[in-house]
Amino acid sequence: MTTADNRISPRSRIFHPRLEHRSPIPAGVRIGDMIFSSAITGKDPATGRLHLDPHTQISQAFTNLDSFLDAAGITVDHIGHMTVFLQDLADRAIVNQEWERRFPDPDNRPARHAIVTPLADFHEELRVQLEIIAVATPRGDRTLE
């Protein structure tokens, strides 16, 4: 990718065809060894729709996170921080179930911050958005040193 003045941009887009946004926003970017996601929702990539059931939608959001990580060439072990945006605080228990499933070792979990806020994705039924910051190793090496 080049910038307007033809210099090479240090930022590269992380692309996964089923996680792309309708807006002109990439699913995520990589700058050096840092990975930043955009909002990852519980939209079913096969249908493009959100499940109305909170458990299913939140589980799908974490499955979509797994797909994003795979597209970035990393795993959950590379996540340093996750922000969870919730429409309803009552869904935090469901998020915690998925969290503990992905990160079973309490001594080896990323930092996390949960925020209850109206979610502006133009979907009233949107219950959760996930954002991550991760540190990758050099391309081609999937393990942390």
Phi, psi and omega in degrees: 000138178243156177269178183302329181263019174072015172278151177290130179281139177284352184261131175235142183286139171261119187246132169220116189302331183269359180244007182291149180271155174291327178286165180281058184234129178289160175298331178181174178222158174239132172233111185061236179263007181263136178242130179233127177265156164275187180295128177253121183252181178266025179293132178288116183295336180287326184249340184076013183243158175269138172286141180282332179290123183302318180300313182294317181295317181290320175300319178295324178299317178290327174294319177295325174300315178302319179295319178298313180300318179297317178297329179277351180078026181227180179232180178299337180294343181270350182287126176262328182209140174231136171251131179246119176259124182244138173285325186221126181302333180299338181278356181299323179298323178292317177300316180298325176297313179294321179301310182292331176292319180283328184232073186291335182272111182297342178269001183221056178242152175290164170293152181212146176226130177249135182232129174265122185201153171298132182265118186263068175246017178062024175232111180298331183275001178294125185251334186209147169225139178245140172227141180230155167236128183227159176244120180261161172270173180308147182310137179094342180249110185270003182247146175280145179272000000 
